[in-house]
Amino acid sequence: MTSAAAADAAASRARWLAAFAGLSFVVIWCTGYIAGKIAVGHSGPFTALCLRFVAAAAVFGLLALISRATWPTRRGAMHSAVVGALQLALQFGGVYGGLKLGASAGVAALVIGAMPLTVSAFSLILGERIGKLQWLGLLVGFTGVLLVLGDRLVDARADAFAILALVIGLIGISCGTIYQKRHGSAIDLRVGLFIQNITATLLLLPLAIGLEGLHADGSQPFWLATIWIVLVNSVGGFALLFVLIRNGAATQVAALFYLVPAVGAVMGHFVLGEVLTTLEIIGFVVAAFGVYLGTRGTPATPVSSGD
């Protein structure tokens, strides 16, 4: 095999691996909505989040100690703390807060599903090049999200404060994705996620204590859902997200989120018995095609990474 053929084969394997990693992330992420819905039904939302984050921090901290991972400089640790504040505390605090204030799951999924557009807009401002094909993919993907959630949005009855909380969550995950790419990717995976989860715990703990009194009923469904959220979503999902962001442009990674509402609707149908309409199935196909377009565009210009 010639060197050129070997290079093509390696590139092909890398593309398939990236596609598999992206699909795995979407599936893992979507299971979190189902498990989270169960957990919040048995505890306060901020209490559930604090338990999730502190348990995940313990897992990543233990892994870092066992592997003798290299700890970052103070500046590097601060970068990870900012990511934790944005991607964990602000995003999930906003989403769970919005649901608590009356927003439906459909509206929450739609707002967070707009993340690729906000990441693209913020990235463009910060100097990241967005190709025409990527923009087309983003718009097609958002159309798919609207189709998937169309029926649910007609019946939505969320007030302004709930929507505001969801928008805060959207800003958190969008800014966190960009910040992670620019400043947090050089840090060891285990150490970075340990710092991020500890930061999120410290930020949300006052809300869990002051507003909820750390309420949880300790039932079997609560603990099973929490264990799943910690091990599968916080450990598996965010580790995979960290790797995806490290190896791809922020816009390409963000485009994967267009699949979340559609895949979540399919999971809700089979796991929770939610009705899956023809419109939602069409939306799933449209969203998937949008992701395909958005991740095939001209790669974004790399951005510098801090220490």
C-alpha positions, 0 to 999 in steps of 0.5 A: 500500500502506497503512503497516499493510500495509507493516508486515505485509509487512515483518514477514512477510519478517523471519519468513521470513528468520529461519526461513531463517537458523535452518535454515541454522544447523542444517544448517551446525552438523550438518556439523561433527559429520561433519567433526569425527568425521573430524578427530579420527580423525586427531589428538588432540581438543584439538589439532584444536580448537586448530587450528580455533580459531586458524585461525578467529581469524586469519580473523576478525582479518583481516576486522576489520582490513580493514573497520577494525571498531571494537574494544571497550572492555576490559570489552567484550573481557572479555565476549567472552572469557567467551563464548569460554571458555563457548561454544567452549572449555568446550562443545567441550572437554567434547564432544570429551573425552567422546567420547575417554573413550568416550561414543558420538556418540548420547549426546553429541548427546542431552546437548547436545540438552538445551541448550534446557531448560537455557537455559530454566531458567537464563533463568528464574532470570535473569528472562527470561519463558518462555511456556507454548507455548515450554515445550510446544515445548521438552518436545515437542522433547526427546521428539523427540530421545529418539526419534531417539537411542533405539536408540543409547542402548540400546547406549550404554556410556559411563562416568561420567567421559565423561558428566560431560565431556559435561555440562560441555560442555552447561553451557558452551554453555547459559551461553554462549548466555545470556551472549552475549545479555546482555553480548556482542551489542553488540560487532562480529561480527568482533571478537567472534568473533576474541576468542572464538576466541583465548580458546578457543585459549589455554585448550585449548592446554595440554591439546593440548600436555600430553595429546596432544603436538599430535598430528595425522597431517597426512593429506588427510582431516584437512586437508580436514575441518579446512578445512571445520570452520574455514571452514564451521562456525567462520566461517559457523556461529558468525557465524550463531549470533552474529547469531541470538542478537543478534536473538532471545531466548535460548530461541528460539535454543536451541530450534533445537538440538532439530533438530541430533540429527535432522538429524545422523542424516539427514546421517550416513545419507547421508554416512557410511552410518549406518542411519536407522530409522523411530523416528529419522524419527518423532523428526525430525518430533516434534523439528521440531514442537517447534521450531515451537512453541518459536519461536512462543511469546510473545517473551521479555522482553529482557535488558540488554546490556553494552558 
